[in-house]
Amino acid sequence: MLIEMKVASLTVDPFTNMPTVILRDADGRTVPIWIGMAEASAIAAELESDRLDRPMTHDLMNTILGRCDIALDRVEIHDLRATTFFATLYLKRPDGAPLAVDARPSDAIALALRARAPVFVAKKIIEKAAGKGKKVPPGAPVAHAELLAGLSESAFGKWKM
């Protein structure tokens, strides 16, 4: 089962000093995903509506898709193995045929924001983030994912949506 989630905030994890994107569903459940600096920059640029003189990678990809008349239908974050999340881009070709492409969740989210496409997360991942699972980022305390998932929106950085 998949649940639609939106980017609630982008922050720096105080425990690992890694950028973290926080996804939130309509019921207030959250999923923190630790991402790289480049992807955080790309997500922040879109959240801030920053338009740069030259296109960033995700802007370029969105432009290429549009020029080829291919739509990003949705993003699905469908698996979590050890501390690695897995996502798939679901594209629609000009003839309507679907196309699934493996992607890192951070890249998928950055592209989804630009394409205004929905992001879905598997229920099993949401349950793990809510403390029912034991997966946490490398070097983090065991209760870290539970702590981040339980924080209010005001506890996060300036890129709240």
C-alpha positions as YAML, in Angstrom:
chain: A
units: angstrom
residues:
- id: 1
  name: MET
  ca: [0.00, 0.00, 0.00]
- id: 2
  name: LEU
  ca: [1.28, 3.46, -0.93]
- id: 3
  name: ILE
  ca: [0.57, 6.73, 0.89]
- id: 4
  name: GLU
  ca: [0.95, 10.15, -0.73]
- id: 5
  name: MET
  ca: [3.41, 12.37, 1.11]
- id: 6
  name: LYS
  ca: [4.67, 15.91, 0.62]
- id: 7
  name: VAL
  ca: [7.97, 17.55, 1.46]
- id: 8
  name: ALA
  ca: [7.30, 19.04, 4.89]
- id: 9
  name: SER
  ca: [10.79, 20.39, 5.50]
- id: 10
  name: LEU
  ca: [14.44, 20.22, 4.69]
- id: 11
  name: THR
  ca: [16.90, 20.41, 7.55]
- id: 12
  name: VAL
  ca: [20.29, 19.32, 8.78]
- id: 13
  name: ASP
  ca: [20.25, 16.34, 11.13]
- id: 14
  name: PRO
  ca: [21.88, 17.53, 14.35]
- id: 15
  name: PHE
  ca: [23.17, 14.02, 15.15]
- id: 16
  name: THR
  ca: [24.88, 13.22, 11.83]
- id: 17
  name: ASN
  ca: [25.19, 16.72, 10.32]
- id: 18
  name: MET
  ca: [23.61, 15.30, 7.14]
- id: 19
  name: PRO
  ca: [20.87, 17.04, 5.16]
- id: 20
  name: THR
  ca: [17.50, 15.43, 5.81]
- id: 21
  name: VAL
  ca: [14.29, 15.79, 3.85]
- id: 22
  name: ILE
  ca: [11.16, 15.20, 5.92]
- id: 23
  name: LEU
  ca: [8.12, 13.80, 4.13]
- id: 24
  name: ARG
  ca: [4.71, 14.12, 5.79]
- id: 25
  name: ASP
  ca: [1.35, 12.57, 4.93]
- id: 26
  name: ALA
  ca: [-2.13, 14.02, 5.47]
- id: 27
  name: ASP
  ca: [-2.35, 12.28, 8.88]
- id: 28
  name: GLY
  ca: [0.88, 13.91, 10.09]
- id: 29
  name: ARG
  ca: [3.07, 10.81, 9.86]
- id: 30
  name: THR
  ca: [6.63, 11.63, 8.83]
- id: 31
  name: VAL
  ca: [9.50, 9.90, 7.10]
- id: 32
  name: PRO
  ca: [13.00, 11.37, 7.40]
- id: 33
  name: ILE
  ca: [15.33, 10.58, 4.50]
- id: 34
  name: TRP
  ca: [19.02, 11.43, 4.80]
- id: 35
  name: ILE
  ca: [20.33, 12.86, 1.53]
- id: 36
  name: GLY
  ca: [23.49, 14.30, 0.00]
- id: 37
  name: MET
  ca: [24.45, 17.97, -0.09]
- id: 38
  name: ALA
  ca: [23.95, 18.33, -3.86]
- id: 39
  name: GLU
  ca: [20.45, 16.87, -3.68]
- id: 40
  name: ALA
  ca: [19.61, 19.01, -0.64]
- id: 41
  name: SER
  ca: [20.75, 22.05, -2.63]
- id: 42
  name: ALA
  ca: [18.51, 21.05, -5.54]
- id: 43
  name: ILE
  ca: [15.51, 20.50, -3.27]
- id: 44
  name: ALA
  ca: [16.16, 23.77, -1.39]
- id: 45
  name: ALA
  ca: [16.42, 25.71, -4.65]
- id: 46
  name: GLU
  ca: [13.00, 24.47, -5.72]
- id: 47
  name: LEU
  ca: [11.42, 25.01, -2.29]
- id: 48
  name: GLU
  ca: [12.78, 28.59, -2.29]
- id: 49
  name: SER
  ca: [11.75, 29.11, -5.95]
- id: 50
  name: ASP
  ca: [15.34, 30.11, -6.72]
- id: 51
  name: ARG
  ca: [15.91, 30.47, -10.44]
- id: 52
  name: LEU
  ca: [19.56, 30.18, -11.39]
- id: 53
  name: ASP
  ca: [21.21, 31.51, -14.54]
- id: 54
  name: ARG
  ca: [22.00, 27.96, -15.66]
- id: 55
  name: PRO
  ca: [19.91, 24.84, -15.12]
- id: 56
  name: MET
  ca: [20.76, 22.43, -12.33]
- id: 57
  name: THR
  ca: [20.73, 18.71, -13.12]
- id: 58
  name: HIS
  ca: [17.12, 18.21, -11.98]
- id: 59
  name: ASP
  ca: [15.98, 21.28, -13.94]
- id: 60
  name: LEU
  ca: [17.73, 19.87, -17.00]
- id: 61
  name: MET
  ca: [16.07, 16.48, -16.56]
- id: 62
  name: ASN
  ca: [12.66, 18.11, -16.15]
- id: 63
  name: THR
  ca: [13.22, 20.17, -19.31]
- id: 64
  name: ILE
  ca: [14.34, 17.12, -21.30]
- id: 65
  name: LEU
  ca: [11.29, 15.15, -20.20]
- id: 66
  name: GLY
  ca: [9.01, 18.03, -21.17]
- id: 67
  name: ARG
  ca: [10.64, 18.54, -24.56]
- id: 68
  name: CYS
  ca: [10.28, 14.82, -25.25]
- id: 69
  name: ASP
  ca: [6.62, 15.02, -24.18]
- id: 70
  name: ILE
  ca: [7.25, 12.57, -21.35]
- id: 71
  name: ALA
  ca: [5.43, 13.26, -18.08]
- id: 72
  name: LEU
  ca: [6.54, 12.31, -14.61]
- id: 73
  name: ASP
  ca: [3.36, 10.66, -13.40]
- id: 74
  name: ARG
  ca: [4.52, 9.91, -9.86]
- id: 75
  name: VAL
  ca: [7.41, 8.91, -7.61]
- id: 76
  name: GLU
  ca: [7.21, 5.84, -5.38]
- id: 77
  name: ILE
  ca: [9.59, 5.30, -2.48]
- id: 78
  name: HIS
  ca: [8.97, 1.61, -2.12]
- id: 79
  name: ASP
  ca: [11.73, -0.06, -0.14]
- id: 80
  name: LEU
  ca: [14.20, 0.40, 2.70]
- id: 81
  name: ARG
  ca: [17.10, -2.04, 2.98]
- id: 82
  name: ALA
  ca: [19.55, -1.49, 5.83]
- id: 83
  name: THR
  ca: [19.73, 2.31, 5.71]
- id: 84
  name: THR
  ca: [19.15, 2.72, 1.97]
- id: 85
  name: PHE
  ca: [15.83, 3.89, 0.53]
- id: 86
  name: PHE
  ca: [14.75, 2.84, -2.98]
- id: 87
  name: ALA
  ca: [12.52, 4.78, -5.34]
- id: 88
  name: THR
  ca: [11.04, 4.49, -8.80]
- id: 89
  name: LEU
  ca: [10.06, 7.24, -11.24]
- id: 90
  name: TYR
  ca: [6.89, 6.40, -13.14]
- id: 91
  name: LEU
  ca: [6.90, 8.17, -16.49]
- id: 92
  name: LYS
  ca: [4.29, 8.38, -19.25]
- id: 93
  name: ARG
  ca: [5.53, 8.34, -22.81]
- id: 94
  name: PRO
  ca: [3.83, 10.45, -25.51]
- id: 95
  name: ASP
  ca: [1.77, 7.42, -26.58]
- id: 96
  name: GLY
  ca: [0.61, 6.94, -22.96]
- id: 97
  name: ALA
  ca: [2.79, 3.90, -22.36]
- id: 98
  name: PRO
  ca: [4.22, 3.73, -18.84]
- id: 99
  name: LEU
  ca: [7.91, 3.55, -18.10]
- id: 100
  name: ALA
  ca: [9.45, 2.78, -14.68]
- id: 101
  name: VAL
  ca: [12.96, 4.07, -13.90]
- id: 102
  name: ASP
  ca: [14.99, 3.25, -10.78]
- id: 103
  name: ALA
  ca: [16.11, 6.37, -8.90]
- id: 104
  name: ARG
  ca: [17.54, 7.54, -5.61]
- id: 105
  name: PRO
  ca: [14.74, 9.04, -3.50]
- id: 106
  name: SER
  ca: [16.57, 12.37, -3.19]
- id: 107
  name: ASP
  ca: [16.81, 12.74, -6.98]
- id: 108
  name: ALA
  ca: [13.24, 11.52, -7.40]
- id: 109
  name: ILE
  ca: [11.96, 14.09, -4.88]
- id: 110
  name: ALA
  ca: [13.95, 16.93, -6.49]
- id: 111
  name: LEU
  ca: [12.50, 16.02, -9.89]
- id: 112
  name: ALA
  ca: [8.97, 15.52, -8.53]
- id: 113
  name: LEU
  ca: [9.01, 19.02, -7.01]
- id: 114
  name: ARG
  ca: [9.94, 20.51, -10.38]
- id: 115
  name: ALA
  ca: [7.41, 18.42, -12.30]
- id: 116
  name: ARG
  ca: [4.68, 18.96, -9.68]
- id: 117
  name: ALA
  ca: [4.30, 15.19, -9.47]
- id: 118
  name: PRO
  ca: [3.06, 13.36, -6.37]
- id: 119
  name: VAL
  ca: [5.38, 11.37, -4.11]
- id: 120
  name: PHE
  ca: [4.12, 8.12, -2.63]
- id: 121
  name: VAL
  ca: [5.77, 6.14, 0.15]
- id: 122
  name: ALA
  ca: [5.13, 2.47, 0.97]
- id: 123
  name: LYS
  ca: [3.20, 2.00, 4.20]
- id: 124
  name: LYS
  ca: [5.89, -0.38, 5.50]
- id: 125
  name: ILE
  ca: [8.44, 2.46, 5.30]
- id: 126
  name: ILE
  ca: [6.15, 4.88, 7.12]
- id: 127
  name: GLU
  ca: [5.69, 2.28, 9.86]
- id: 128
  name: LYS
  ca: [9.46, 1.84, 10.20]
- id: 129
  name: ALA
  ca: [9.91, 5.61, 10.44]
- id: 130
  name: ALA
  ca: [7.24, 5.71, 13.16]
- id: 131
  name: GLY
  ca: [9.40, 3.45, 15.32]
- id: 132
  name: LYS
  ca: [8.05, 0.04, 14.36]
- id: 133
  name: GLY
  ca: [11.26, -0.77, 12.51]
- id: 134
  name: LYS
  ca: [14.87, -0.70, 13.63]
- id: 135
  name: LYS
  ca: [16.46, 1.02, 10.59]
- id: 136
  name: VAL
  ca: [18.40, 4.22, 11.29]
- id: 137
  name: PRO
  ca: [21.16, 6.07, 9.41]
- id: 138
  name: PRO
  ca: [24.76, 5.03, 9.95]
- id: 139
  name: GLY
  ca: [26.19, 6.35, 13.21]
- id: 140
  name: ALA
  ca: [22.84, 7.48, 14.56]
- id: 141
  name: PRO
  ca: [21.50, 6.52, 17.99]
- id: 142
  name: VAL
  ca: [18.89, 3.77, 17.94]
- id: 143
  name: ALA
  ca: [16.10, 6.18, 18.89]
- id: 144
  name: HIS
  ca: [17.15, 8.73, 16.25]
- id: 145
  name: ALA
  ca: [14.55, 7.90, 13.59]
- id: 146
  name: GLU
  ca: [11.84, 7.84, 16.24]
- id: 147
  name: LEU
  ca: [12.97, 11.22, 17.57]
- id: 148
  name: LEU
  ca: [12.99, 12.88, 14.14]
- id: 149
  name: ALA
  ca: [9.68, 11.33, 13.13]
- id: 150
  name: GLY
  ca: [8.03, 12.59, 16.31]
- id: 151
  name: LEU
  ca: [9.21, 16.21, 16.14]
- id: 152
  name: SER
  ca: [6.75, 18.99, 15.35]
- id: 153
  name: GLU
  ca: [7.03, 21.01, 12.14]
- id: 154
  name: SER
  ca: [8.41, 23.97, 14.10]
- id: 155
  name: ALA
  ca: [11.45, 21.92, 15.09]
- id: 156
  name: PHE
  ca: [12.76, 21.84, 11.52]
- id: 157
  name: GLY
  ca: [14.56, 24.25, 9.23]
- id: 158
  name: LYS
  ca: [13.32, 27.14, 7.16]
- id: 159
  name: TRP
  ca: [12.19, 25.14, 4.13]
- id: 160
  name: LYS
  ca: [8.86, 24.02, 5.56]
- id: 161
  name: MET
  ca: [6.00, 23.69, 3.09]
...
